[in-house]
Amino acid sequence: MKKEILEWIKTIILSLVIALVITTFIKPTIVKNYSMIPTLDENNFLIVNRLLYNLGTPKRGDIVVFKSPLKTATGKDKLLIKRVIALPGEEITISNGDVYIDGQHLEEPYLVDTYTEGNIDMVIPEGKIFAMGDNRRNSLDSRDDILGPIDIDDVVGKAFLRLYPFNRMGFLATDVALTSEYITALN
């Protein structure tokens, strides 16, 4: 009987250690709004990699979860999920419904409505990113003064895997491209 109790205690302790390690590196998240349609729908269950940005910085196209200055009904920091559009030191211009990075048109195949509201012309400060929802007409994002550019230190992690709904289970695409002229200029 004593040996069996010891085995149960070992199993429980090992389970707790494994759970602690897993939650240190990943965070389960449920999408609570429509700002990322069509990429993400409300109530999608996602896995967020918390460790990735400890080793590097966000890249254009990454879908990130970050702490915002908004508060939940319980007074906690509200987490938002958006797509990284511009990186530190880049100039973003939104004009006539189009998005430009350093003067080059940004191709965004994940958008249903390619028109982006707003008139913005700014250089992203060091340590910050510019993020927008894929559903531009229904997204509180970096275009709004409430959020503005996001501090990289506020990024919780990169959403990389959808677990629910089951018929859309899989890794999240982060395809974003600048026009071919810009890519040629980089090479």
N, C-alpha and C positions, 0 to 999 in steps of 0.2 A: 504494500500500500504506500509506504514511504517513497519507494523508488518510482512509483507511478505519479505521485504528486510532484516529485522533482522533475520528471519528464514533462509534465504539463507546464510547470513554471519555466523550464528552458524554452519550450515551444512558444509560450506567450511572450517571453522576453525577446526571442529571435524575431517573432512577428512584429513587435513594436519597433525594434531596430530597423527592420526592412521597411516598414511604413514610414518611419522618420527619414530614412535615406531617400525614398521615392518622393516624398512631399518636399524635400529640400531641392530637388532637381526639376520636378514638374508640378504644375498646378492645374487641376481640373477647372474649367470655366464653362458657364452656360451663357449664351448670347441672350441679352435681355431687350434688344431693340432692333430696329429695321435699318440701321445706318450702313450695314455692309451687304445688303441685298444687291446683286444676286449671288455673291460669293458665299455669304452666310445668312441664314434665316434665323428668326427669333426661335429660341429654345434649342439651337444646335448645341451639342455638348462637345467641347474642345479640350485638347491637351495643350498646355503652354509650357515651352521649354524655358525654365527659369535660369539655367546655367549658361546658356548660349552667349548672352551679352556680358557676362563676367569675363569671357574670353575674347570678345570682340565687340563691334558696334553694329547697330541695325543697318540694313542695306535697303536700297530703294526696292519697293515691292513687298517687303516683309509685312506681315499682318501682326501687329503688336498690341499687347494689353499694357495699359499704363494707368498710374494713379492720376486723377484729375483734381482740380480744386473744388469740384462739386461734391456734395455730401449725399449719402443715402438717407432714408427715413430714420435710420438708427444712429445717424451722425458719423458714420465711417466714411473714409475717402471712397468716392465712387470710381470704380475701374471702368475704363472705356476701351473699346477695341477699334482700331483704325489701321489703314494701310500707310506705310511710310512712302512719301512722295518726294521730299527733298531732304538732303543731308547737310551737315554743317559746312558752311562756306559756299554753298550753291545759291544762285539767285533763282527764285521762283517768281514767275509772272503768271497771273491769271487775267486774261483779257479776252473779251468777246466770246466767252464760253470755253476758251481753250487754255491748257496748262503748258507752260514752257519752263524748262530747266536750263539755265545758262543760255537762254535765247533759242533753244531747240525744242520743237514740239514734242510733248510726251505722249507716246502711244499707250492707251489704256484699254486693252481688249476685254477686260473684266467688267467694264461699265455697260449698263443697259442704255442709259441716257448719257451721251457723250458731252452734253453741255454742263459746264461747271460754273456755277454762279460766283460772282465776286470780282473785285478789281484789286489785285494784289501785285505789288512789285517790291520784293524785299530779299535781302541776303540773309540766309539762315545763320544765326550766331553759332559760334563754337559751343559744343556741348548740348546742342538742341537738334531736333528734327521737325519737319513739317509733315503732318499726317492728316489724311482725309478719309472719310467713309466712301465706300463704293457707290452708295446710294446718295449722290451729291445733293439732291433736293431735300433729303431728310436726314441730314447729318450735322451734329454739333461737332466741329473739328477745328483744326488750326486756323481756318479762315475767320473764326469768331474770336473777338477780343477776350472772351471768358477763358479760352484755352490758349490761343496763340501757339507759337512753336513749343513743342514738348521738350522738357528737360530729359536728356538721356538717362539721368539717374532715376527718373520716375517710371521708366519702362520696367515692367515686371518680367516680361519675357515675350518670346515669339510664339504665336499660335501656329502649330504645324500639323496637327492631326485632328480630324473630325471623327468622333465615335458614334454620334447620333445626329440625325436619323440614320438607321442602318443602311438604307438604300443609297446614301451619299457618303458612307464611311470611306475615309482615305486621307491622304496627305493633302494639304492645302497648297495650291499653286500660287506662286508669287511672281508671275510673269509681268514685267513692266519693261518697256523698251522706249528709247528715244528714237527719233527718226533716223534713217540710215545715214544721213549726212553727218549727224553727230557721232555715230559709231565710227564712221570712216575717219573723222577728225581725231578721234581718240587713238586710232591705230597708227 
